[in-house]
């Protein structure tokens, strides 16, 4: 069952699209990246695959997307647009895991501990801008203060798995073969797109359920 809800924030109204589990054990809230919305292939796949496993998935659209804008605001404004949503979700009586892809992963890392979440799922964490490894954002990930799952493509120009520093205890990194920042698999790869999405869904589902 899919339902939507608008949540007022200091940055404008955010929108939650719920993909509800029939017998929920946990709630996974996922935000989108700076260049796209909740139609990203990994978010769509997770919203379809996890509810049958007992995980309700809440896909969260930032206020700038709800307002029809094309470019995301500064990190502080993204955090303002996320915190009230996390508070709303935390009050629903299920263990809450927060996360997102790219910029959404950064938001979850920065705000997860304060929201009362049990963990963070970081999909395609943008470790650095493409071609600028000196401008690292690793601190946000390393200091999330919560168990954190990182799902990263081998060919991600924002930082592949080999570029990540040693992760603290409770952090887990899962490498996705051949994928881009959007987990897109080239046609020449020996694995298909569906296989990669299944890998991501299995890794996230197993990890979330392992927190319970």
C-alpha positions in Angstrom: 0.0 0.0 0.0 1.3 3.4 -1.0 0.3 6.7 0.7 1.7 10.2 0.8 2.0 12.9 3.5 3.2 16.5 3.5 5.3 17.6 6.4 5.9 21.3 7.2 9.6 22.3 7.7 11.5 25.6 8.0 12.5 25.1 4.3 9.0 24.4 3.1 6.8 21.3 2.8 8.5 18.0 2.4 6.6 15.0 1.1 6.8 11.4 2.3 5.7 8.6 0.1 5.1 5.4 2.2 5.6 1.9 0.8 4.1 0.0 3.7 5.0 -3.5 4.8 2.0 -5.7 5.7 3.6 -6.6 9.0 6.2 -3.9 9.6 9.2 -4.6 11.8 11.1 -1.4 10.9 10.8 1.9 9.0 13.5 3.0 6.5 13.4 6.6 5.5 15.4 7.5 2.3 16.2 10.9 0.9 17.2 11.6 -2.7 20.2 13.2 -4.3 20.9 16.8 -5.4 20.3 16.0 -9.0 17.2 13.8 -8.9 14.2 12.7 -6.9 12.7 9.6 -5.5 12.5 8.0 -8.9 16.2 7.0 -8.7 16.6 3.3 -9.7 18.0 2.3 -6.3 15.3 4.0 -4.3 12.5 2.5 -6.5 14.0 -0.9 -6.2 14.3 -0.7 -2.4 10.7 0.6 -2.1 9.5 -2.5 -4.0 11.7 -5.2 -2.4 11.8 -4.3 1.3 8.1 -4.2 2.3 7.6 -7.9 1.8 10.5 -8.4 4.2 8.8 -6.4 6.9 10.4 -3.0 6.3 8.2 0.0 5.5 10.1 2.3 3.1 9.4 6.1 3.3 10.8 7.9 0.3 11.3 11.6 1.3 11.2 14.5 -1.2 13.0 17.6 0.0 11.0 20.9 0.0 13.0 22.2 -3.0 11.8 19.2 -5.1 8.2 19.5 -3.8 8.3 23.2 -4.9 9.4 22.2 -8.4 12.9 23.7 -8.2 15.7 22.1 -10.2 18.7 22.7 -7.9 19.1 21.7 -4.3 20.0 24.3 -1.6 23.0 24.4 0.8 23.6 21.5 3.2 22.1 23.5 6.2 18.8 24.0 4.3 18.7 20.3 3.4 19.1 19.4 7.0 16.2 21.8 7.9 14.0 20.1 5.4 14.8 16.7 6.8 14.8 17.0 10.6 11.0 17.4 11.0 10.4 14.5 8.7 12.7 12.3 10.7 10.9 13.4 13.9 7.5 12.6 12.4 8.7 9.1 11.4 10.4 8.4 14.7 7.1 8.9 16.4 5.4 6.1 14.5 6.3 3.3 16.9 8.8 1.4 14.7 12.6 1.2 14.8 13.7 4.0 12.5 16.7 3.8 10.1 17.5 6.9 8.1 19.4 7.2 4.9 19.4 8.3 1.3 21.4 8.4 -1.8 24.3 10.9 -2.5 23.3 14.3 -0.9 20.5 12.4 0.9 23.1 10.1 2.5 25.1 13.1 3.7 21.9 14.6 5.3 21.2 11.3 7.1 24.8 11.1 8.4 24.7 14.6 9.7 21.3 14.4 11.4 20.7 10.7 12.1 21.9 10.5 15.7 19.9 13.5 16.8 16.7 12.1 15.2 16.8 9.0 17.4 17.4 6.6 14.5 18.9 3.2 15.0 21.2 3.4 12.0 22.1 5.1 8.7 22.0 3.7 5.2 24.3 5.7 2.9 23.8 4.9 -0.8 26.4 6.3 -3.2 27.9 8.5 -0.5 29.7 11.4 -2.3 33.0 11.1 -0.7 34.4 14.0 -2.7 33.4 16.0 -5.8 34.5 14.2 -9.0 38.2 14.7 -9.7 38.8 16.5 -6.4 39.8 13.8 -3.8 41.4 16.5 -1.7 37.9 17.9 -0.9 36.9 14.9 1.2 33.5 14.7 3.0 34.6 11.5 5.0 34.2 13.3 8.3 30.4 13.3 7.9 30.3 9.6 7.4 32.9 8.7 10.0 31.1 10.8 12.6 27.6 9.7 12.0 27.5 8.4 15.6 25.3 5.4 14.5 25.8 2.0 12.8 26.1 2.9 9.2 25.9 0.9 6.0 27.6 2.3 3.0 26.7 0.9 -0.5 29.2 2.2 -3.0 29.8 1.5 -6.7 33.2 0.4 -7.8 33.3 3.0 -10.5 31.7 5.9 -8.6 33.4 9.2 -9.7 32.5 10.7 -6.3 34.7 8.1 -4.6 35.0 4.3 -5.1 35.2 1.8 -2.2 39.0 1.8 -2.4 39.1 5.5 -1.6 37.3 5.3 1.7 39.3 5.6 4.9 39.2 2.9 7.5 35.6 2.9 8.9 34.8 2.9 12.6 33.3 -0.1 14.3 29.7 -0.5 13.4 30.2 0.9 9.9 30.0 -1.6 7.0 30.9 -1.0 3.3 29.3 -3.0 0.5 30.9 -2.7 -2.9 28.6 -2.8 -6.0 30.5 -4.0 -9.0 30.8 -1.9 -12.2 28.1 0.6 -11.2 28.2 4.4 -11.6 27.1 7.0 -9.0 23.6 6.1 -10.0 24.3 2.4 -9.8 23.9 2.1 -13.6 25.7 -0.9 -15.0 27.4 -0.6 -18.4 26.1 -3.0 -21.1 29.6 -4.6 -21.4 29.6 -5.6 -17.7 29.3 -9.3 -16.8 26.5 -8.6 -14.4 23.2 -7.1 -15.3 21.3 -4.1 -13.9 18.7 -6.3 -12.2 21.4 -8.3 -10.5 23.0 -5.2 -9.1 19.7 -3.8 -7.8 19.0 -7.2 -6.2 22.4 -7.1 -4.5 21.7 -3.6 -3.1 18.2 -4.6 -1.9 19.5 -7.7 -0.3 22.4 -5.9 1.5 20.2 -3.1 2.8 17.4 -5.4 3.9 19.7 -7.9 5.7 21.5 -5.0 7.4 18.4 -3.2 8.6 16.8 -6.4 9.9 20.1 -7.2 11.6 19.8 -4.0 13.7 16.6 -5.2 15.3 
